[in-house]
Amino acid sequence: MLRLYRAPYDEARVARMFHALDLDLAALDRPARTYSKGMTQKLGIAACLLSGKELYVLDEPAGGLDPKARAMFKRELRGLRRSGSTVFLTSHALSDAAELCDRMAVLHGGELRFAGAPDELVRSCGGADLEHAFLNCIEAPRGATS
């Protein structure tokens, strides 16, 4: 994958990334198709994050991860943020959006219902938390949210 990204293979960097995601380097000795969904997901995340890009586009990256792997992955995302990288991700887990995102968008029925900070969604749509605000947002008549 690093060749595809035109990134150099640095064994120490790979080892650090694998350690950060609770992966054993021996996982590279078998084809990815032989692993479970969660293990395959972790290998894909490691390959993606090792690309060293400034922009990452991730589609449901935490899907299939166990709680420990999710926590370790989120720690890596926070590190990317601190280093100035941009991470654009899709997620059905609103708790992840609340925890990780500076900005979010709510798409429902092919319509953009909201774009802004997670706390702005709570303020503009009401609710005790992001989950309730999300429900209020998607249940509002079309065009009624910002």
N, CA, C and O of each residue as an XYZ file, in Angstrom:
584
protein
N       0.824     -1.198      0.000
C       0.000      0.000      0.000
C       0.862      1.252      0.000
O       0.497      2.255     -0.613
N       1.997      1.205      0.679
C       2.852      2.390      0.707
C       3.366      2.728     -0.690
O       3.525      3.903     -1.020
N       3.627      1.714     -1.510
C       4.035      1.986     -2.897
C       2.917      2.708     -3.631
O       3.171      3.640     -4.394
N       1.684      2.282     -3.404
C       0.538      2.929     -4.038
C       0.470      4.405     -3.640
O       0.155      5.258     -4.469
N       0.764      4.704     -2.373
C       0.747      6.076     -1.874
C       2.025      6.837     -2.229
O       2.146      8.030     -1.950
N       2.968      6.140     -2.841
C       4.288      6.714     -3.140
C       4.969      7.214     -1.861
O       5.609      8.265     -1.835
N       4.805      6.425     -0.819
C       5.414      6.740      0.472
C       6.499      5.701      0.760
O       6.320      4.527      0.436
N       7.600      6.101      1.353
C       8.681      5.145      1.633
C       8.292      4.184      2.756
O       7.513      4.527      3.645
N       8.845      2.988      2.697
C       8.631      2.020      3.773
C       9.680      2.283      4.839
O      10.879      2.144      4.597
N       9.218      2.660      6.011
C      10.089      2.914      7.146
C       9.662      1.926      8.228
O       8.614      2.089      8.852
N      10.479      0.906      8.441
C      10.102     -0.174      9.352
C       9.754      0.337     10.751
O       8.806     -0.145     11.370
N      10.518      1.310     11.249
C      10.249      1.842     12.593
C       8.898      2.561     12.629
O       8.148      2.437     13.596
N       8.598      3.307     11.577
C       7.309      4.026     11.501
C       6.143      3.043     11.422
O       5.117      3.227     12.076
N       6.314      2.001     10.618
C       5.282      0.968     10.506
C       5.078      0.297     11.864
O       3.941      0.075     12.282
N       6.161     -0.022     12.545
C       6.068     -0.663     13.863
C       5.341      0.247     14.856
O       4.521     -0.228     15.641
N       5.636      1.553     14.827
C       4.948      2.491     15.725
C       3.447      2.529     15.429
O       2.628      2.514     16.347
N       3.092      2.576     14.136
C       1.677      2.624     13.762
C       0.970      1.332     14.173
O      -0.138      1.369     14.709
N       1.605      0.207     13.924
C       0.988     -1.063     14.306
C       0.807     -1.125     15.823
O      -0.229     -1.580     16.309
N       1.799     -0.675     16.559
C       1.676     -0.654     18.023
C       0.536      0.278     18.452
O      -0.228     -0.048     19.361
N       0.426      1.436     17.795
C      -0.608      2.417     18.147
C      -2.006      1.876     17.888
O      -2.967      2.317     18.518
N      -2.132      0.924     16.967
C      -3.443      0.343     16.645
C      -3.592     -1.077     17.196
O      -4.533     -1.785     16.837
N      -2.674     -1.492     18.059
C      -2.714     -2.819     18.681
C      -2.670     -3.931     17.636
O      -3.421     -4.904     17.707
N      -1.777     -3.763     16.672
C      -1.563     -4.769     15.631
C      -0.189     -5.392     15.800
O       0.768     -4.714     16.171
N      -0.097     -6.676     15.527
C       1.173     -7.381     15.530
C       1.758     -7.291     14.121
O       1.044     -7.498     13.140
N       3.043     -6.987     14.015
C       3.688     -6.909     12.699
C       3.570     -8.215     11.920
O       3.629     -8.210     10.691
N       3.407     -9.319     12.617
C       3.252    -10.614     11.944
C       1.981    -10.646     11.092
O       1.831    -11.523     10.240
N       1.077     -9.707     11.312
C      -0.149     -9.647     10.499
C       0.186     -9.398      9.035
O      -0.622     -9.707      8.159
N       1.355     -8.848      8.756
C       1.746     -8.583      7.373
C       2.160     -9.855      6.632
O       2.348     -9.833      5.415
N       2.301    -10.958      7.361
C       2.752    -12.207      6.755
C       1.644    -13.006      6.082
O       1.916    -13.976      5.374
N       0.390    -12.599      6.303
C      -0.740    -13.324      5.707
C      -1.557    -12.371      4.852
O      -1.550    -11.165      5.096
N      -2.264    -12.892      3.850
C      -3.148    -12.029      3.049
C      -4.264    -11.443      3.914
O      -4.795    -12.120      4.794
N      -4.609    -10.198      3.662
C      -5.649     -9.515      4.447
C      -6.975    -10.264      4.386
O      -7.741    -10.235      5.349
N      -7.260    -10.938      3.262
C      -8.550    -11.637      3.119
C      -8.720    -12.792      4.116
O      -9.824    -13.311      4.278
N      -7.632    -13.193      4.781
C      -7.726    -14.299      5.739
C      -8.117    -13.832      7.135
O      -8.309    -14.651      8.034
N      -8.235    -12.531      7.321
C      -8.511    -11.986      8.647
C      -9.984    -11.625      8.829
O     -10.741    -11.528      7.864
N     -10.368    -11.430     10.082
C     -11.718    -10.998     10.430
C     -11.957     -9.576      9.937
O     -11.027     -8.883      9.526
N     -13.218     -9.154      9.984
C     -13.555     -7.792      9.554
C     -12.795     -6.758     10.384
O     -12.233     -5.813      9.831
N     -12.773     -6.930     11.689
C     -12.090     -5.968     12.555
C     -10.597     -5.906     12.284
O     -10.008     -4.826     12.258
N      -9.986     -7.070     12.082
C      -8.555     -7.108     11.800
C      -8.259     -6.484     10.434
O      -7.291     -5.738     10.284
N      -9.084     -6.788      9.457
C      -8.922     -6.193      8.130
C      -9.082     -4.686      8.206
O      -8.352     -3.943      7.550
N     -10.047     -4.230      9.015
C     -10.270     -2.791      9.184
C      -9.040     -2.128      9.801
O      -8.617     -1.064      9.351
N      -8.467     -2.751     10.826
C      -7.267     -2.184     11.454
C      -6.097     -2.131     10.471
O      -5.355     -1.149     10.450
N      -5.927     -3.168      9.663
C      -4.853     -3.163      8.668
C      -5.068     -2.041      7.649
O      -4.121     -1.362      7.253
N      -6.314     -1.855      7.232
C      -6.622     -0.781      6.288
C      -6.376      0.590      6.889
O      -5.860      1.485      6.219
N      -6.743      0.753      8.141
C      -6.512      2.029      8.834
C      -5.010      2.299      8.930
O      -4.551      3.410      8.665
N      -4.256      1.275      9.310
C      -2.800      1.447      9.411
C      -2.224      1.857      8.064
O      -1.418      2.784      7.989
N      -2.629      1.175      7.002
C      -2.115      1.503      5.664
C      -2.472      2.936      5.287
O      -1.643      3.665      4.742
N      -3.694      3.334      5.573
C      -4.146      4.684      5.245
C      -3.350      5.734      6.025
O      -2.846      6.696      5.444
N      -3.243      5.546      7.324
C      -2.575      6.539      8.154
C      -1.072      6.600      7.878
O      -0.448      7.641      8.081
N      -0.499      5.509      7.422
C       0.926      5.510      7.081
C       1.210      6.272      5.791
O       2.370      6.532      5.471
N       0.174      6.630      5.054
C       0.369      7.351      3.796
C       0.961      8.738      4.024
O       1.587      9.302      3.126
N       0.767      9.288      5.222
C       1.348     10.590      5.545
C       0.715     11.753      4.813
O       1.380     12.760      4.568
N      -0.527     11.641      4.464
C      -1.215     12.694      3.711
C      -1.690     13.810      4.643
O      -1.726     13.650      5.863
N      -2.050     14.933      4.043
C      -2.607     16.053      4.816
C      -4.123     15.946      4.919
O      -4.733     16.566      5.790
N      -4.736     15.156      4.028
C      -6.185     14.972      4.001
C      -6.493     13.487      3.979
O      -5.947     12.740      3.167
N      -7.369     13.068      4.874
C      -7.827     11.676      4.938
C      -9.340     11.680      4.783
O     -10.037     12.439      5.456
N      -9.841     10.835      3.901
C     -11.278     10.672      3.717
C     -11.587      9.238      4.120
O     -11.159      8.290      3.462
N     -12.334      9.090      5.207
C     -12.583      7.775      5.797
C     -14.084      7.502      5.858
O     -14.848      8.320      6.369
N     -14.496      6.368      5.344
C     -15.898      5.973      5.336
C     -16.132      4.938      6.427
O     -15.668      3.803      6.319
N     -16.839      5.318      7.462
C     -17.130      4.438      8.601
C     -15.865      3.716      9.079
O     -15.845      2.487      9.144
N     -14.816      4.463      9.413
C     -13.543      3.828      9.740
C     -13.569      2.971     11.003
O     -12.763      2.049     11.129
N     -14.465      3.250     11.930
C     -14.488      2.489     13.175
C     -15.399      1.268     13.100
O     -15.496      0.513     14.068
N     -16.064      1.064     11.968
C     -16.934     -0.094     11.808
C     -16.147     -1.392     11.941
O     -15.112     -1.568     11.298
N     -16.631     -2.280     12.762
C     -15.979     -3.572     12.947
C     -14.864     -3.584     13.971
O     -14.291     -4.639     14.242
N     -14.541     -2.437     14.545
C     -13.473     -2.389     15.546
C     -14.020     -2.707     16.930
O     -15.124     -2.293     17.283
N     -13.233     -3.449     17.712
C     -13.607     -3.711     19.101
C     -13.356     -2.438     19.914
O     -12.696     -1.519     19.428
N     -13.881     -2.372     21.157
C     -13.746     -1.134     21.947
C     -12.304     -0.655     22.125
O     -12.050      0.548     22.063
N     -11.371     -1.554     22.342
C      -9.974     -1.146     22.519
C      -9.436     -0.546     21.219
O      -8.785      0.498     21.236
N      -9.706     -1.201     20.107
C      -9.223     -0.709     18.815
C      -9.859      0.636     18.478
O      -9.190      1.511     17.929
N     -11.155      0.817     18.802
C     -11.825      2.099     18.567
C     -11.134      3.211     19.348
O     -10.859      4.283     18.808
N     -10.857      2.947     20.615
C     -10.206      3.957     21.458
C      -8.820      4.303     20.923
O      -8.434      5.472     20.899
N      -8.080      3.299     20.498
C      -6.728      3.540     19.977
C      -6.792      4.289     18.640
O      -5.974      5.170     18.377
N      -7.762      3.935     17.808
C      -7.936      4.623     16.530
C      -8.296      6.090     16.756
O      -7.758      6.970     16.084
N      -9.198      6.356     17.693
C      -9.578      7.741     17.966
C      -8.392      8.541     18.496
O      -8.270      9.732     18.209
N      -7.532      7.906     19.254
C      -6.316      8.575     19.729
C      -5.443      8.974     18.533
O      -4.863     10.060     18.522
N      -5.352      8.103     17.538
C      -4.573      8.420     16.333
C      -5.211      9.581     15.565
O      -4.501     10.449     15.056
N      -6.541      9.602     15.479
C      -7.217     10.709     14.799
C      -6.946     12.034     15.499
O      -6.727     13.051     14.841
N      -6.958     12.028     16.817
C      -6.649     13.257     17.555
C      -5.218     13.716     17.266
O      -4.954     14.914     17.168
N      -4.303     12.761     17.132
C      -2.922     13.097     16.788
C      -2.820     13.713     15.403
O      -2.045     14.645     15.188
N      -3.604     13.192     14.461
C      -3.627     13.783     13.120
C      -4.124     15.220     13.177
O      -3.581     16.098     12.506
N      -5.139     15.455     13.965
C      -5.682     16.817     14.119
C      -4.612     17.749     14.664
O      -4.413     18.850     14.150
N      -3.921     17.297     15.714
C      -2.869     18.128     16.319
C      -1.748     18.426     15.330
O      -1.125     19.486     15.390
N      -1.494     17.488     14.423
C      -0.408     17.694     13.454
C      -0.839     18.534     12.263
O      -0.027     18.825     11.384
N      -2.112     18.930     12.225
C      -2.591     19.798     11.161
C      -3.256     19.093      9.993
O      -3.658     19.750      9.033
N      -3.383     17.782     10.049
C      -4.071     17.055      8.986
C      -5.573     17.263      9.096
O      -6.098     17.555     10.170
N      -6.249     17.107      7.975
C      -7.699     17.186      7.937
C      -8.241     15.771      7.774
O      -7.773     15.008      6.929
N      -9.224     15.436      8.586
C      -9.869     14.128      8.495
C     -11.343     14.362      8.211
O     -12.044     15.015      8.984
N     -11.797     13.824      7.101
C     -13.202     13.889      6.712
C     -13.715     12.466      6.853
O     -13.232     11.562      6.171
N     -14.695     12.258      7.738
C     -15.174     10.893      7.942
C     -16.689     10.836      7.970
O     -17.371     11.789      8.345
N     -17.184      9.687      7.561
C     -18.607      9.413      7.716
C     -18.756      8.494      8.912
O     -17.909      7.638      9.168
N     -19.839      8.683      9.635
C     -20.082      7.825     10.785
C     -21.553      7.857     11.150
O     -22.210      8.895     11.071
N     -22.050      6.714     11.545
C     -23.393      6.648     12.102
C     -23.337      6.769     13.620
O     -24.377      6.838     14.275
N     -22.146      6.795     14.175
C     -21.962      6.906     15.624
C     -21.867      8.380     16.003
O     -20.813      8.999     15.856
N     -22.958      8.930     16.486
C     -22.977     10.347     16.846
C     -22.013     10.659     17.989
O     -21.495     11.772     18.079
N     -21.775      9.687     18.851
C     -20.817      9.922     19.939
C     -19.425     10.187     19.371
O     -18.674     10.989     19.925
N     -19.075      9.518     18.267
C     -17.787      9.774     17.623
C     -17.747     11.190     17.057
O     -16.735     11.881     17.176
N     -18.839     11.619     16.446
C     -18.898     12.982     15.901
C     -18.739     14.005     17.016
O     -17.993     14.975     16.876
N     -19.439     13.788     18.122
C     -19.357     14.720     19.244
C     -17.938     14.789     19.804
O     -17.460     15.856     20.187
N     -17.284     13.649     19.846
C     -15.963     13.561     20.447
C     -14.838     14.033     19.527
O     -13.858     14.614     19.994
N     -14.972     13.789     18.231
C     -13.852     13.980     17.323
C     -13.962     15.149     16.359
O     -12.946     15.643     15.870
N     -15.167     15.594     16.083
C     -15.360     16.523     14.966
C     -15.468     17.977     15.400
O     -16.143     18.308     16.376
N     -14.785     18.837     14.648
C     -14.952     20.279     14.811
C     -16.240     20.710     14.137
O     -16.961     21.577     14.630
N     -16.516     20.081     12.992
C     -17.719     20.388     12.221
C     -18.331     19.081     11.762
O     -17.646     18.068     11.619
N     -19.625     19.122     11.537
C     -20.333     17.942     11.066
C     -21.465     18.368     10.152
O     -21.871     19.531     10.144
N     -21.963     17.430      9.393
C     -23.125     17.680      8.546
C     -24.108     16.550      8.764
O     -23.718     15.405      8.988
N     -25.380     16.879      8.697
C     -26.440     15.881      8.795
C     -27.123     15.826      7.439
O     -27.694     16.811      6.972
N     -27.055     14.658      6.818
C     -27.736     14.415      5.557
C     -28.907     13.489      5.844
O     -28.755     12.471      6.519
N     -30.077     13.848      5.327
C     -31.254     13.011      5.542
C     -32.170     13.145      4.334
O     -32.513     14.250      3.914
N     -32.555     12.008      3.788
C     -33.457     12.024      2.645
C     -32.894     12.782      1.459
O     -33.640     13.422      0.718
N     -31.580     12.716      1.274
C     -30.945     13.408      0.162
C     -30.812     14.906      0.348
O     -30.464     15.623     -0.590
N     -31.084     15.378      1.544
C     -31.045     16.817      1.825
C     -30.045     17.104      2.942
O     -29.964     16.372      3.929
N     -29.292     18.180      2.767
C     -28.411     18.642      3.827
C     -29.278     19.342      4.863
O     -29.834     20.409      4.600
N     -29.389     18.742      6.031
C     -30.243     19.295      7.080
C     -29.490     20.216      8.032
O     -30.081     21.117      8.626
N     -28.187     19.991      8.177
C     -27.408     20.801      9.118
C     -25.940     20.734      8.725
O     -25.465     19.705      8.243
N     -25.227     21.827      8.932
C     -23.768     21.857      8.818
C     -23.261     22.834      9.866
O     -23.700     23.983      9.918
N     -22.351     22.382     10.689
C     -21.792     23.220     11.739
C     -21.142     22.366     12.805
O     -20.931     21.169     12.612
N     -20.830     22.975     13.913
C     -20.216     22.261     15.029
C     -21.262     21.381     15.719
O     -22.445     21.719     15.720
N     -20.839     20.263     16.303
C     -21.793     19.401     16.992
C     -22.616     20.133     18.062
O     -23.816     19.892     18.190
N     -21.978     21.020     18.826
C     -22.734     21.736     19.849
C     -23.737     22.723     19.236
O     -24.750     23.044     19.858
N     -23.459     23.200     18.022
C     -24.413     24.067     17.327
C     -25.670     23.293     16.946
O     -26.771     23.843     16.971
N     -25.510     22.020     16.595
C     -26.675     21.189     16.282
C     -27.572     21.076     17.506
O     -28.794     21.184     17.401
N     -26.969     20.862     18.654
C     -27.747     20.757     19.893
C     -28.465     22.078     20.169
O     -29.643     22.080     20.525
N     -27.764     23.197     20.007
C     -28.392     24.505     20.247
C     -29.494     24.804     19.235
O     -30.568     25.275     19.609
N     -29.235     24.532     17.957
C     -30.207     24.932     16.933
C     -31.397     23.991     16.832
O     -32.493     24.426     16.478
N     -31.209     22.720     17.132
C     -32.320     21.763     16.989
C     -32.905     21.340     18.328
O     -33.959     20.706     18.374
N     -32.238     21.682     19.402
C     -32.738     21.339     20.723
C     -32.509     19.878     21.049
O     -32.278     19.053     20.165
N     -32.576     19.580     22.309
C     -32.371     18.217     22.766
C     -31.356     18.183     23.882
O     -30.555     19.103     24.048
N     -31.404     17.110     24.642
C     -30.505     16.969     25.783
C     -29.073     16.660     25.356
O     -28.129     16.935     26.096
N     -28.914     16.095     24.177
C     -27.587     15.716     23.695
C     -27.613     15.659     22.169
O     -28.630     15.961     21.544
N     -26.493     15.273     21.585
C     -26.376     15.253     20.139
C     -27.354     14.274     19.498
O     -27.912     14.556     18.437
N     -27.557     13.148     20.126
C     -28.477     12.151     19.580
C     -29.894     12.701     19.481
O     -30.551     12.534     18.453
N     -30.368     13.346     20.525
C     -31.717     13.920     20.510
C     -31.815     15.096     19.530
O     -32.831     15.268     18.856
N     -30.754     15.896     19.460
C     -30.740     17.005     18.509
C     -30.782     16.473     17.078
O     -31.455     17.042     16.219
N     -30.071     15.395     16.830
C     -30.091     14.771     15.508
C     -31.515     14.332     15.156
O     -31.989     14.602     14.052
N     -32.186     13.672     16.066
C     -33.571     13.248     15.803
C     -34.464     14.445     15.527
O     -35.274     14.418     14.601
N     -34.320     15.496     16.325
C     -35.113     16.700     16.097
C     -34.813     17.280     14.716
O     -35.713     17.761     14.026
N     -33.557     17.232     14.324
C     -33.137     17.778     13.035
C     -33.775     17.017     11.872
O     -34.309     17.625     10.944
N     -33.719     15.692     11.927
C     -34.237     14.918     10.786
C     -35.751     14.820     10.786
O     -36.357     14.540      9.752
N     -36.365     15.048     11.939
C     -37.823     14.978     12.010
C     -38.480     16.336     11.718
O     -39.697     16.419     11.554
N     -37.671     17.391     11.654
C     -38.202     18.723     11.340
C     -38.663     18.738      9.893
O     -38.130     17.998      9.067
N     -39.639     19.563      9.578
C     -40.064     19.681      8.175
C     -38.879     20.098      7.303
O     -37.986     20.813      7.758
N     -38.878     19.648      6.050
C     -37.792     20.002      5.116
C     -37.614     21.508      5.068
O     -38.577     22.271      5.004
N     -36.329     21.919      5.102
C     -36.006     23.344      5.013
C     -36.102     24.077      6.337
O     -35.804     25.270      6.403
N     -36.518     23.377      7.408
C     -36.714     24.053      8.694
C     -35.436     24.130      9.511
O     -35.386     24.880     10.486
N     -34.389     23.372      9.143
C     -33.129     23.404      9.898
C     -32.055     24.071      9.077
O     -32.187     24.241      7.865
N     -30.978     24.449      9.761
C     -29.887     25.136      9.043
C     -28.658     24.296      8.961
O     -27.654     24.725      8.391
